[in-house]
Amino acid sequence: MQLEGKKIGFVFTGSFCTFRKTIEQLKKIIKLNAKVIPIMSEHSYSMDTKFGKAEDFIKEIEDITNEKVLHTIQDVEVLGPKDMLDILVVAPATGNTIAKLSNDIIDGTATMAVKSHLRREKPVVIAISTNNGLSGAAENIGKLLNRKHYFFVPFKQDNPITKPRSIVFDPEYLVSTIELALDNEQIQPLLL
């Protein structure tokens, strides 16, 4: 399946170290003629970090997508009721976001976007990036892996020597994961 003409919600959460690689994949999605609605969690929209200033990321994402970034619960609550998207991507998806989704805690922009989108029983792609994926977050990842409508971008250990519990999605698989998820299929292999 091609992405041309597809309406894709794209949620950034606070794993700032993956923003640069994620933005490169966002550019590829736009080149495939998809319409992308950018969404940022409260932290990703407002926090400056050693990886860059929030206002610079916002401007770059808005320039790439030619859309204003949605960043409040009110902005995203309408996604499902108005049937605005074919698919929703959470990239990067932090352990915190995954924990909230797996326990149905809807208290922010990212989780509300997912909840609202799932109202239409359409696919959600999770591109995990967390330092505790092979410890505390593992249970929550497992819950989402076993839920309908959730599809994961293949992931691997981030740095097994200095961060043995950290896992991160492989950005090169993002587009193909989206394509397959639109057909209700999980890309394989999941673990790289």
trRosetta pair geometry for C-beta under 8 A, 3 or more apart (Angstrom, degrees):
i j d omega theta_ij theta_ji phi_ij phi_ji
1 179 5.0 170 68 -165 85 83
1 180 7.8 160 33 -76 108 28
1 182 5.1 -125 98 87 154 126
1 183 5.6 175 -14 -45 133 107
2 32 6.9 -162 -177 -180 84 109
2 179 7.4 -7 -99 -122 16 111
3 6 4.9 -84 -163 29 60 126
3 8 7.2 -9 -160 -39 112 134
3 29 6.2 -98 150 -152 162 74
3 32 4.2 55 63 123 117 130
3 33 7.0 150 101 67 81 63
3 34 4.2 -47 154 -59 107 117
3 175 7.1 -86 -33 -155 141 93
3 178 6.6 32 -93 113 119 126
3 179 6.6 -87 -55 -84 88 86
4 32 6.1 -115 -62 156 65 73
4 33 4.2 21 -124 81 79 116
4 34 6.8 -109 -98 -65 20 59
5 33 6.6 7 -34 127 54 103
5 34 7.3 -46 41 -112 18 50
5 35 7.4 5 -157 -7 28 97
6 34 4.8 -27 64 -128 87 100
6 35 7.2 -158 92 32 40 73
6 86 4.7 -91 -161 48 88 149
6 87 6.7 4 170 19 124 106
6 182 6.9 -67 -123 -106 147 146
7 34 7.5 171 -86 -176 17 85
7 35 5.0 -21 -107 73 65 108
7 37 7.0 27 -178 -13 88 108
7 84 6.4 -133 149 152 143 58
7 85 4.9 -139 116 -126 101 46
7 86 4.9 125 53 -4 74 88
7 87 7.9 153 87 29 57 62
8 29 6.5 -84 64 174 159 136
8 34 5.1 22 2 160 122 132
8 35 7.0 157 23 81 72 51
8 36 5.0 -26 74 -107 98 70
8 37 7.1 -174 91 23 45 73
8 85 6.6 74 -125 -151 16 102
8 86 6.7 -40 -72 55 58 93
8 87 5.5 -14 -116 71 77 90
8 88 7.5 150 -166 -101 58 29
8 89 6.2 13 -179 -2 106 111
8 178 7.0 4 -120 -156 134 139
9 36 7.8 128 -111 -161 15 60
9 37 4.9 -29 -106 68 65 106
9 39 5.9 18 -177 -8 96 127
9 79 6.3 21 -78 -142 151 140
9 84 7.4 76 -62 103 112 104
9 85 4.5 -40 -21 -103 103 152
9 87 7.3 -150 31 103 76 46
9 88 4.1 -14 66 -116 114 80
9 89 6.8 177 90 26 59 64
9 113 6.2 -174 159 180 143 120
9 117 6.4 -127 33 -84 149 140
10 26 6.3 99 -180 -115 161 108
10 29 7.6 151 -79 78 140 161
10 36 5.2 3 -6 -167 127 109
10 37 6.9 161 18 74 75 49
10 38 5.4 -33 70 -109 102 56
10 39 6.5 165 79 25 45 80
10 65 7.7 -156 40 -88 133 142
10 88 7.9 -165 -67 -159 28 56
10 89 5.1 -4 -115 64 65 107
10 91 6.9 -46 -161 43 85 99
11 39 4.4 -30 -99 82 71 112
11 40 7.3 158 -156 -90 57 25
11 41 7.1 67 180 -43 98 81
11 88 6.7 29 -11 177 111 98
11 89 6.7 -173 25 93 74 53
11 90 4.5 -21 70 -110 116 68
11 91 7.3 115 71 24 62 52
11 93 7.9 56 94 -86 109 81
11 109 7.8 174 -139 124 110 92
11 110 5.1 115 180 -128 135 85
11 113 5.5 164 -82 81 132 153
11 114 7.5 -57 -9 -51 163 87
12 19 6.9 46 -150 -114 129 92
12 22 6.9 131 -110 120 98 150
12 38 7.5 5 -6 -168 106 92
12 39 7.1 176 19 91 66 56
12 40 4.8 -13 60 -113 103 77
12 41 6.7 -119 98 8 61 81
12 44 4.6 -164 118 152 101 161
12 57 7.7 -159 136 158 169 131
12 61 7.4 -97 -19 -95 142 155
12 91 7.2 -36 -97 87 57 52
12 92 7.0 37 -148 31 63 64
13 41 4.5 52 -118 -13 67 138
13 43 7.4 45 -169 61 63 107
13 44 5.8 -155 -154 -31 19 131
13 90 6.5 20 -12 -174 113 99
13 92 6.0 -101 58 89 81 69
13 93 5.9 63 29 -124 132 36
13 94 4.7 -119 120 -2 126 100
13 96 7.5 -163 167 69 135 98
13 97 4.7 -73 -114 -42 170 145
13 110 5.1 28 -83 -93 107 159
14 41 6.1 -76 -35 71 84 136
14 43 4.3 -8 -79 100 125 130
14 44 5.2 -144 -79 -60 58 84
14 47 7.1 36 -126 41 108 142
14 92 8.0 -82 71 81 27 107
14 94 5.4 3 58 -49 81 146
14 96 7.4 7 46 44 118 130
15 18 5.0 16 120 22 108 112
15 19 7.8 174 99 -44 63 73
15 92 3.7 -75 57 103 123 146
15 93 7.7 6 1 62 129 18
15 94 5.1 172 -42 -82 96 85
15 129 3.8 122 167 100 170 125
15 130 7.1 -96 -88 -71 130 51
16 19 5.4 -21 -160 -19 51 119
16 44 7.3 174 -81 -118 81 82
16 47 7.6 -103 -66 97 135 114
16 49 4.6 76 120 55 174 155
16 50 8.0 124 111 55 136 64
16 51 4.2 164 145 45 108 141
16 52 7.2 -165 -173 39 113 85
17 51 5.8 -148 -89 -78 44 145
17 129 7.5 -166 67 171 93 134
18 21 5.5 -61 -166 50 67 107
18 22 5.4 69 136 -28 88 110
18 91 7.8 -108 126 172 127 74
18 92 4.4 93 72 -56 137 137
18 129 4.8 -106 -13 -110 150 164
18 168 6.5 -180 -84 -154 130 117
18 169 7.7 73 -153 49 152 90
18 171 7.6 171 -169 -63 102 115
19 22 5.6 -64 -142 41 28 112
19 23 6.0 30 161 -23 68 106
19 44 7.9 159 -92 -148 120 111
19 51 6.1 125 31 141 121 133
19 52 6.8 -110 81 35 147 131
19 57 6.1 -52 -175 -122 144 130
19 92 7.5 -86 -67 -1 53 112
20 23 6.0 -53 -148 33 26 110
20 24 6.9 30 151 -20 59 102
20 51 7.4 -130 -27 -174 101 109
21 24 5.7 -50 -155 30 35 115
21 25 6.9 32 150 -15 64 102
21 171 4.4 -147 156 -35 110 158
22 25 5.7 -56 -156 37 37 109
22 26 6.4 44 145 -25 67 103
22 91 5.1 170 -138 137 119 100
22 92 6.0 -111 -65 -36 145 80
22 127 7.3 140 -111 108 109 151
22 171 6.4 -136 -83 -113 47 121
22 174 7.8 125 -131 -81 65 160
23 26 5.2 -46 -148 30 38 119
23 27 6.7 46 151 -23 64 96
23 57 7.7 -130 -73 -144 135 85
23 60 6.4 5 -148 129 144 127
23 61 6.9 -107 -118 -84 103 80
23 64 7.1 -177 -165 -33 90 163
24 27 5.7 -47 -157 27 34 115
24 28 7.0 36 145 -18 62 101
24 171 6.9 65 71 154 106 147
25 28 5.4 -48 -154 32 42 115
25 29 6.5 44 148 -21 67 101
25 91 7.3 -64 79 137 138 151
25 171 5.0 -139 -47 -174 130 102
25 174 4.5 43 -169 56 148 150
25 175 6.7 -153 -162 -41 97 87
26 29 5.6 -51 -151 33 35 114
26 30 6.6 35 151 -18 65 103
26 36 6.7 119 -160 -173 92 170
26 38 7.9 40 -150 -96 140 106
26 61 7.1 -32 140 -128 165 81
26 64 5.8 68 123 132 114 150
26 65 7.3 -58 171 -60 117 98
27 30 5.8 -55 -151 36 33 111
27 31 6.4 34 150 -20 65 106
27 64 5.8 -93 -88 -146 72 126
28 31 5.6 -54 -149 35 33 113
28 32 6.6 31 151 -19 64 104
28 174 8.0 123 66 78 129 113
28 175 5.8 -80 119 -63 126 133
29 32 5.7 -57 -155 34 33 111
29 34 5.1 -49 168 45 86 130
29 36 6.0 86 114 -67 123 131
29 174 7.8 -72 -56 121 113 114
29 175 6.4 -168 -80 -101 79 94
29 178 7.4 42 -112 35 117 167
30 33 7.8 50 173 -72 38 20
30 34 6.7 -95 -97 56 32 79
30 36 6.1 -71 -79 3 84 128
30 64 5.9 -152 -27 167 158 87
30 65 6.5 -136 -90 -98 126 54
32 175 7.1 133 -26 -143 154 125
36 64 7.9 -21 69 117 139 95
36 65 4.6 -102 83 -126 105 112
36 67 6.8 -152 94 20 67 137
37 65 7.5 132 -104 177 15 142
37 67 5.9 -114 -123 150 49 162
37 70 6.6 17 163 -3 100 122
37 79 7.9 171 99 -114 154 109
37 84 6.8 26 -28 142 163 121
37 85 6.7 -101 28 -85 130 107
38 61 4.8 131 -146 157 160 118
38 62 6.8 -120 45 -79 148 55
38 65 5.0 -176 -28 14 112 163
38 67 5.8 156 15 85 91 110
38 68 7.9 -141 59 114 101 27
38 69 4.7 -55 106 -108 110 73
38 70 7.0 165 95 19 54 73
39 69 6.9 140 -109 -167 19 73
39 70 4.6 -26 -107 68 78 99
39 71 7.1 163 -161 -78 56 48
39 75 7.6 167 -124 112 92 122
39 76 6.0 62 -131 -89 132 127
39 109 6.5 -172 177 153 102 111
39 110 7.1 138 132 -99 116 59
39 113 5.2 82 172 -94 165 159
40 44 4.4 -129 -169 93 98 107
40 45 4.0 131 109 -65 124 89
40 57 7.9 118 -109 118 146 117
40 58 7.1 -76 -11 -97 160 86
40 61 7.6 131 -55 67 118 167
40 69 5.2 8 1 179 110 127
40 70 7.6 161 21 78 63 50
40 71 5.0 -11 64 -103 90 97
40 109 7.0 24 94 105 41 149
41 44 4.7 83 51 14 83 102
41 45 6.7 -155 85 -8 38 92
41 71 7.8 30 112 -145 7 76
41 97 7.2 -111 -79 -84 146 122
41 108 5.9 31 -149 146 92 128
41 109 5.3 174 -123 63 44 106
41 110 4.3 -21 -85 -33 100 115
42 45 5.9 -65 -148 39 24 110
42 46 6.2 -15 168 9 63 119
42 71 7.0 113 -95 175 47 90
42 108 5.7 -101 -4 -153 111 113
42 109 5.9 146 -40 4 73 114
43 46 6.4 -80 -137 49 24 89
43 47 5.1 -1 -175 -8 71 127
44 47 6.9 -48 -101 36 19 98
44 54 7.3 148 159 -126 41 99
44 57 7.4 -95 172 110 86 150
45 54 6.2 68 157 -169 27 124
45 58 6.7 66 -143 -82 68 117
45 69 6.7 169 -114 130 106 136
45 71 4.2 90 -100 -143 160 135
45 109 7.7 45 -13 31 134 161
46 54 5.5 9 -165 -140 8 172
47 54 5.7 122 60 -62 32 122
48 52 7.4 -112 -149 119 67 38
48 53 4.7 -13 -119 -123 102 63
48 54 5.6 -95 -67 -9 60 86
49 52 6.7 15 62 46 78 48
52 56 5.4 -110 175 74 108 126
52 57 5.7 112 113 -49 129 100
53 56 4.4 88 67 3 91 106
53 57 7.2 -166 91 -5 48 83
54 57 5.8 -59 -151 38 34 108
54 58 6.2 35 154 -21 69 107
55 58 5.6 -50 -144 36 33 115
55 59 6.3 34 157 -19 64 105
56 59 5.9 -53 -147 37 29 110
56 60 6.3 28 155 -17 64 108
57 60 5.8 -58 -146 39 30 110
57 61 6.1 26 158 -16 67 109
58 61 6.0 -60 -146 39 26 107
58 62 6.1 21 158 -14 64 111
58 69 5.5 -97 -144 4 88 149
59 62 5.9 -60 -145 41 27 108
59 63 6.1 29 156 -21 65 109
60 63 5.7 -55 -146 36 28 112
60 64 6.3 28 156 -19 64 107
61 64 5.8 -53 -146 35 30 111
61 65 6.2 4 164 3 66 113
61 69 5.9 60 97 -77 126 116
62 65 6.4 -67 -135 51 26 93
62 66 7.5 75 170 -99 57 12
62 67 6.6 -126 -137 76 65 43
62 68 6.1 14 -123 -111 116 35
62 69 5.9 -86 -68 -29 96 89
63 66 7.5 16 -170 -70 24 53
70 75 3.7 172 -159 145 95 132
70 76 5.3 121 144 -64 135 85
70 109 7.2 171 128 -164 85 121
70 113 7.6 126 103 -92 129 121
71 75 6.3 58 36 22 36 156
71 109 5.8 -40 -169 -112 38 165
72 75 4.6 108 55 -5 76 102
72 76 7.4 -177 85 3 45 85
72 109 6.0 -114 -146 -91 6 112
73 76 6.5 -75 -151 47 30 93
73 77 5.9 45 157 -47 70 105
73 108 6.9 -129 -72 -168 97 22
73 109 5.8 -121 -67 -86 52 58
73 112 4.8 105 -136 -9 80 169
74 77 5.9 -39 -136 10 28 118
75 78 7.8 -89 161 24 28 99
75 109 7.0 10 55 -133 110 109
76 79 5.4 -11 -171 -21 67 117
76 109 5.7 112 7 -161 138 74
76 112 5.1 122 89 104 116 102
76 113 4.0 -65 -176 -84 144 80
76 116 6.0 174 145 27 81 147
77 81 7.7 11 139 10 70 117
77 112 5.8 -44 -80 168 70 124
77 116 5.6 179 -150 -86 32 141
78 81 5.6 -73 -149 55 55 104
78 82 4.8 28 162 -4 93 120
78 84 7.0 68 119 -24 83 134
78 116 7.1 30 51 -170 13 146
79 82 6.8 -77 -145 49 12 94
79 84 4.9 -94 -145 44 58 119
79 85 5.9 1 -173 -1 104 115
79 88 7.5 61 161 -84 148 128
79 113 6.0 58 2 -147 156 67
79 116 4.4 102 55 114 97 124
79 117 5.2 -33 121 -69 127 76
80 83 7.1 19 -174 -75 34 45
80 84 7.9 -63 -43 20 17 87
80 115 7.6 -79 -22 118 143 55
80 116 3.8 -154 -4 169 107 66
80 117 5.4 -146 -71 -78 91 19
80 118 7.1 -39 -94 50 134 40
80 119 3.4 77 -178 45 147 123
80 120 5.3 -165 -145 -20 82 94
81 116 7.1 -61 -6 -161 76 100
81 119 7.0 -9 -55 99 56 156
83 120 5.8 117 -113 -97 80 145
85 88 5.7 64 131 -63 157 81
85 117 5.8 -30 61 -124 132 110
85 122 6.8 172 101 99 88 153
86 122 6.6 -155 178 -167 33 139
86 182 6.6 18 147 -122 115 107
87 122 6.2 -135 -91 153 47 109
87 123 4.9 -14 -124 75 95 97
87 124 7.5 169 -168 -89 70 29
87 125 6.6 37 168 -12 115 105
87 178 6.1 132 116 -156 156 90
87 181 6.2 105 -137 106 135 115
87 182 5.7 -77 -54 -83 137 85
88 113 6.3 167 -154 144 141 100
88 114 6.3 180 112 -105 149 59
88 117 4.3 -2 -25 -162 142 176
88 122 7.3 102 -2 102 90 106
88 123 7.5 -172 34 104 66 55
88 124 5.0 -17 72 -115 99 76
88 125 7.2 -170 96 25 48 72
89 124 7.7 164 -88 -165 27 54
89 125 4.4 -14 -114 64 74 111
89 127 6.9 27 -179 -11 94 112
89 174 7.4 63 -155 -168 141 103
89 178 6.3 -34 -79 -93 124 113
90 93 4.1 66 121 -81 110 105
90 97 6.5 -166 176 139 140 146
90 110 6.4 82 -128 -166 116 108
90 114 6.7 -12 -54 -73 130 117
90 124 6.8 19 -6 178 104 99
90 125 7.0 -176 26 89 63 59
90 126 5.5 -6 61 -115 107 59
90 127 6.6 -165 94 28 57 76
91 125 7.2 -10 -44 110 107 103
91 127 3.5 35 -108 39 91 138
91 153 7.1 54 -100 -9 115 148
91 169 7.0 -80 -130 60 96 154
91 174 6.3 51 -118 -128 162 127
92 127 5.7 -96 -118 102 47 98
92 128 7.4 35 -167 170 81 14
92 129 3.8 -29 -163 22 129 132
92 168 7.9 -37 -131 -144 124 84
92 169 7.1 -173 -122 25 81 116
93 97 5.1 -120 -165 83 74 130
93 98 5.7 87 148 -56 110 94
93 126 4.7 -40 9 -159 164 82
93 127 5.7 135 2 62 94 51
93 128 5.2 -48 71 -95 101 47
93 129 6.7 130 56 21 48 74
93 130 7.9 -45 106 -38 66 104
93 169 8.0 71 30 -25 90 131
94 97 4.7 101 55 6 79 99
94 98 6.9 -143 97 -1 43 87
94 129 6.5 -41 -92 77 50 79
94 130 5.7 107 -166 -87 51 94
95 98 5.6 -57 -145 41 33 112
95 99 6.1 38 154 -24 67 105
95 128 7.9 60 -73 -160 61 96
95 130 3.3 104 -46 -138 98 142
95 131 7.2 -83 -12 41 137 59
95 132 5.4 44 -106 56 168 94
95 133 6.5 -139 -87 -71 109 66
95 136 7.3 71 179 92 139 96
95 137 3.8 -92 -139 -92 112 142
95 140 7.3 111 -164 63 73 137
96 99 5.8 -52 -148 32 28 112
96 100 6.6 25 154 -16 62 105
96 130 8.0 168 -5 -113 60 118
97 100 5.9 -56 -152 37 31 109
97 101 6.3 28 154 -16 66 108
97 110 5.3 -53 -127 119 122 145
97 111 6.7 -164 -149 -64 77 86
98 101 5.8 -55 -144 39 31 110
98 102 6.1 27 159 -18 66 110
98 126 6.9 81 -99 -158 102 137
98 128 6.6 24 -61 -115 144 100
98 130 7.0 -81 19 -40 132 148
98 137 6.2 66 80 -163 130 110
98 140 4.9 121 130 126 95 121
98 141 6.0 6 169 -78 145 66
98 144 6.3 -92 -156 -14 93 147
99 102 6.0 -58 -143 39 26 107
99 103 6.3 -3 164 7 62 115
99 105 7.7 -4 120 34 74 127
99 137 6.6 -94 -59 -122 97 81
99 140 4.6 -83 -97 -99 56 165
100 103 6.3 -78 -146 53 25 92
100 104 8.0 -98 165 77 57 6
100 105 4.0 -95 -150 70 80 102
100 106 7.4 131 163 -74 110 33
100 107 6.9 -114 -147 29 136 94
100 108 7.6 8 156 27 172 107
100 111 4.9 -74 124 -88 129 140
101 104 7.5 28 -171 -76 30 34
101 105 7.8 -76 -45 46 22 71
101 111 6.0 -157 -73 -123 74 91
101 114 5.9 -25 -113 100 117 161
101 140 7.7 105 65 179 79 110
101 144 6.3 40 108 -89 117 124
102 139 7.8 147 138 118 157 73
102 140 3.9 -176 27 -154 156 82
102 141 7.7 -72 -65 -42 145 20
102 143 3.9 99 -153 79 115 135
102 144 5.3 -90 -85 -45 96 90
102 147 8.0 -163 -119 -19 70 139
103 140 7.3 -56 -25 -118 92 107
103 143 7.9 57 -53 101 59 169
105 111 6.6 -49 99 -160 63 164
106 111 4.7 -163 -126 130 56 113
106 112 5.5 98 -175 -81 100 63
106 115 4.8 5 -110 -32 136 154
107 111 6.4 30 33 56 50 142
108 111 5.4 81 55 22 77 100
108 112 6.6 -146 93 -6 32 97
109 112 5.9 -63 -142 40 23 109
109 113 6.3 28 159 -26 63 106
110 113 5.8 -54 -152 29 27 113
110 114 6.8 22 153 -13 62 104
111 114 5.7 -52 -151 37 36 110
111 115 6.2 36 153 -18 68 107
112 115 5.6 -53 -141 40 34 111
112 116 5.9 33 159 -19 67 109
113 116 6.0 -58 -145 39 24 109
113 117 6.2 22 157 -17 62 112
114 117 5.8 -61 -146 39 28 109
114 118 6.1 27 158 -20 66 110
114 124 5.6 53 -140 -126 95 147
115 118 5.9 -58 -145 36 27 110
115 119 7.2 49 149 -40 58 91
116 119 5.8 -34 -169 -1 36 120
117 120 6.5 -62 -178 33 46 102
117 122 6.1 -87 168 65 88 105
117 124 6.4 121 98 -81 130 101
118 121 6.7 42 -174 -84 56 35
118 122 7.3 -138 -108 47 34 63
118 124 6.5 -30 -72 -35 95 128
118 149 6.0 121 -128 116 94 155
121 148 7.8 -14 -150 129 92 118
121 149 6.2 -129 -160 -82 56 137
122 149 6.9 84 93 -146 21 117
123 149 5.6 -158 -109 -161 43 69
123 150 7.9 149 -156 -92 67 15
123 151 5.7 2 -166 2 114 121
123 181 4.2 153 167 161 153 102
123 182 6.4 -124 31 -81 144 38
123 184 6.9 -153 -69 -92 120 54
124 149 5.8 55 13 141 90 91
124 150 5.4 -26 72 -106 100 61
124 151 7.0 162 82 25 47 74
124 181 8.0 -115 63 -178 19 141
125 151 5.1 -34 -105 77 67 96
125 152 7.5 139 -161 -105 62 16
125 153 6.4 63 175 -43 104 89
125 174 7.7 104 148 -155 143 72
125 177 5.6 116 -144 127 127 112
125 178 5.6 -58 -47 -89 160 70
125 181 5.2 -135 -75 -14 100 170
126 144 6.4 47 -19 143 164 146
126 150 6.1 11 -12 -168 120 98
126 151 7.1 168 18 81 76 41
126 152 5.1 -32 69 -105 97 68
126 153 7.0 -138 93 8 47 80
127 152 7.8 138 -86 -161 34 59
127 153 4.2 16 -105 22 78 138
127 155 8.0 147 -161 -75 52 106
127 169 4.0 -90 -167 18 77 169
127 171 7.6 53 -161 -98 137 61
127 174 6.2 1 -93 -107 137 101
127 177 7.8 144 -80 73 91 157
128 133 6.3 97 153 -107 131 134
128 141 6.7 25 -105 -114 154 118
128 152 6.6 -6 -13 -148 109 107
128 153 7.3 -166 13 56 69 89
128 155 5.2 -24 60 -79 108 156
128 167 6.0 11 116 107 120 106
128 168 7.1 -150 105 -131 71 26
128 169 5.4 128 49 -47 57 95
129 158 7.9 85 -148 -84 73 124
129 167 7.6 -137 -121 102 31 59
129 168 4.8 34 -118 -125 78 79
129 169 6.2 -72 -57 10 83 87
130 133 4.6 125 75 -54 101 89
130 137 5.1 14 121 14 153 173
130 166 6.9 -157 106 -142 44 64
130 167 6.4 8 58 55 75 79
130 168 7.9 175 23 -79 41 60
131 158 7.6 -54 -107 23 57 152
131 163 6.1 -88 -141 -163 87 121
131 165 6.6 55 157 91 59 92
131 166 4.5 -30 -131 -98 51 97
132 135 4.7 -73 -165 59 84 101
132 136 4.6 -5 155 44 133 94
132 137 4.7 120 100 -5 87 103
132 165 5.4 3 -128 133 44 124
132 166 7.4 -6 -41 -89 27 55
133 137 5.0 -49 -103 78 41 123
133 138 6.4 90 167 -73 46 68
133 141 6.3 55 -153 -42 85 149
133 155 7.5 -107 178 139 164 145
133 165 6.5 163 51 158 58 70
133 166 6.4 69 22 -159 101 25
133 167 3.4 -75 70 24 155 112
134 138 5.9 49 -138 -69 26 117
134 157 7.3 -4 -29 -103 140 94
134 164 7.1 -87 72 136 139 67
134 165 4.2 -141 62 -145 92 63
134 166 7.5 -47 15 8 101 17
134 167 6.2 118 -33 -36 89 109
135 138 6.4 164 63 -12 9 108
135 165 4.4 -5 -16 -152 107 142
136 139 7.5 -52 178 19 41 100
137 140 5.4 -62 -163 44 60 110
137 141 5.9 64 141 -26 84 103
138 141 5.7 -55 -147 36 32 113
138 142 6.3 37 154 -21 65 106
139 142 5.7 -56 -154 35 29 115
139 143 6.7 34 149 -23 63 101
140 143 5.5 -44 -150 28 37 115
140 144 6.8 29 155 -11 65 102
141 144 6.1 -61 -154 40 32 104
141 145 6.2 37 150 -25 67 107
142 145 5.5 -52 -144 32 32 115
142 146 6.6 16 160 -7 63 110
143 146 6.2 -75 -159 43 27 102
143 147 6.6 27 149 -29 66 111
144 147 5.4 -54 -145 25 40 115
144 150 4.7 -121 177 155 88 166
144 152 7.7 109 114 -64 111 107
145 150 7.1 -107 -90 101 22 122
145 152 6.6 -22 -100 -21 84 133
147 150 4.9 55 78 10 97 123
151 177 6.2 163 135 177 113 95
151 180 7.2 -180 -168 96 149 93
151 181 3.9 -154 42 -103 162 114
151 185 7.8 60 -119 95 134 34
151 186 5.3 -164 -134 -105 88 71
151 187 7.4 85 178 5 110 81
152 155 6.8 -65 163 -9 116 108
152 169 7.7 -149 177 -104 81 110
152 177 7.4 -86 113 -150 30 137
152 186 7.0 24 36 -148 75 106
152 190 5.9 55 83 -148 119 109
153 169 4.1 48 93 -154 119 128
153 170 6.8 -152 150 51 102 62
153 171 7.9 18 167 -102 147 30
153 173 5.3 143 -166 96 88 104
153 174 5.5 -10 -118 -96 138 60
153 177 4.5 -105 -100 -24 70 169
153 187 7.5 17 -129 47 41 133
154 169 6.9 112 80 -151 41 73
154 170 5.3 -18 90 30 93 113
154 173 4.7 24 32 67 102 173
154 177 7.3 -157 -6 -74 73 122
154 187 6.3 -88 -37 103 98 116
154 189 6.4 77 -120 96 126 61
154 190 5.5 -163 -110 -155 73 31
154 191 7.0 -151 -155 -58 86 9
154 192 5.1 88 156 -42 115 105
155 167 5.0 64 151 166 125 108
155 168 6.1 -179 -151 93 97 24
155 169 4.7 -59 -90 -92 91 50
155 170 6.6 -174 -103 -12 35 75
155 190 7.4 -6 27 164 74 71
155 191 7.0 -33 70 -114 64 52
155 192 6.8 -151 102 15 17 100
156 167 6.7 -177 96 -148 21 81
156 168 6.9 -27 62 61 65 69
156 170 6.4 49 3 -52 106 104
156 191 6.9 107 -93 -170 64 61
156 192 4.1 -65 -62 69 114 99
157 160 4.5 49 131 -68 148 87
157 163 7.8 167 178 96 89 83
157 164 7.2 -21 -154 -152 130 41
157 166 6.6 87 -164 81 67 66
157 167 5.9 -60 -102 -98 39 68
157 168 8.0 33 157 20 17 78
158 163 5.3 -27 79 90 114 129
158 166 3.8 -48 29 118 127 112
158 167 6.1 -159 -29 -109 87 12
158 168 4.4 81 -91 -8 93 113
159 162 5.1 -15 124 51 124 88
159 163 4.5 69 63 35 94 99
159 166 6.4 13 35 65 73 129
160 163 7.6 -58 -79 71 11 58
160 164 5.5 45 -163 -114 54 67
161 164 7.3 49 -93 -68 2 83
163 166 3.7 1 143 7 118 131
169 173 7.3 -123 176 61 92 107
169 174 7.3 78 143 -76 129 89
170 173 4.9 62 86 8 99 110
170 192 5.7 53 -32 -14 139 161
171 174 5.5 -19 -162 -20 53 118
173 176 5.6 -69 -159 53 60 106
173 177 5.4 66 143 -33 87 106
173 187 6.3 166 -179 119 116 159
174 177 5.8 -59 -148 34 26 112
174 178 6.5 26 156 -19 63 105
175 178 5.8 -55 -153 34 32 111
175 179 6.4 32 152 -20 65 106
176 179 5.5 -49 -145 35 37 115
176 180 6.4 31 158 -13 67 105
176 187 5.9 94 121 -107 97 141
177 180 6.1 -60 -148 42 29 105
177 181 6.0 30 155 -22 65 111
177 187 4.7 -88 -101 -3 70 137
178 181 5.7 -57 -142 37 28 112
178 182 6.5 35 156 -25 62 102
179 182 6.0 -54 -159 26 28 113
179 183 7.3 9 148 0 59 105
180 183 5.7 -67 -159 46 41 103
180 185 4.2 -85 178 82 96 100
180 186 7.0 57 127 -179 127 3
180 187 5.0 143 41 -64 154 80
181 184 7.2 41 -169 -86 39 20
181 185 6.9 -118 -79 60 29 53
181 186 7.5 44 -88 -93 75 44
181 187 7.9 -51 -42 -23 80 90
186 190 6.8 -12 159 -77 116 112
187 190 7.2 128 90 -87 71 64
189 192 6.8 142 93 -81 107 53
